[in-house]
């Protein structure tokens, strides 16, 4: 469980990046909802990664 929490931020960033790559591959780059959602996933993933690694290290 501890390793899952450590990697949760990285998993969210990867999911956001995969969504962006998939949108580019299908040519759906004009849909702001999907692009914004993936941006939110990446930003939340970065924040979760920083917070969880600080909390687990202490």
Order of alpha helices (4+ residues) and beta strands (2+ residues): alpha-alpha
